[in-house]
């Protein structure tokens, strides 16, 4: 089973990395500004940004996430 790291960046993107080999699994353009908060949920994650938005993301095709 693969495990993943979810990383928010200053450009408003979320990068999902396969933590076995640290390759980028996918990049999501989430926000227009810096991601200031990220919370992992069982079936996805929440992002908060300096663009004043909160986004809730559900991930399909990945195993259940663990916080």
Beta strands, then each sheet from edge to edge (+ up, - down):
strand 1: 4-8
strand 2: 13-18
strand 3: 23-29
strand 4: 35-40
strand 5: 44-49
strand 6: 54-58
sheet 1: 1+ 2- 3+
sheet 2: 4+ 5- 6+
end
